[in-house]
Amino acid sequence: MSKHFKLRTYQRVMSCGTGYYLSEDFLGKGIVWDMSSGGWRIQGDHQVRIGMTLTLRMELPDERVPLEIEQAVVQWVDGRDFGIYIKKIRRSAAIKLERLIGRHLDVLPLSKN
């Protein structure tokens, strides 16, 4: 694992939902545990490699059409967990993703610091 610190520029939310990831060779299914408009953390049932390009789909409650990320690149892998950054997304999907993140942020409890 890299020892370099990289500041994240997107708000992240802990989310639990089922998603699918597709490559040219396979279809994997996983749980999305952490998401932002820039990337996701997924625990999957199919092994991926760093640098691999995937298409992601996630069913959303109250939506007829799934959220689709056209192009995502695997940034890191740790066993069955992996992180992707979003490279290409349609505008309508980006808006849907922002709304989903916004809904999660609206229901998060305030920290007591």
Beta strands, then each sheet from edge to edge (+ up, - down):
strand 1: 13-22
strand 2: 27-35
strand 3: 39-44
strand 4: 53-58
strand 5: 67-78
strand 6: 81-88
sheet 1: 1+ 2- 3+ 6- 5+ 4- 1+
end
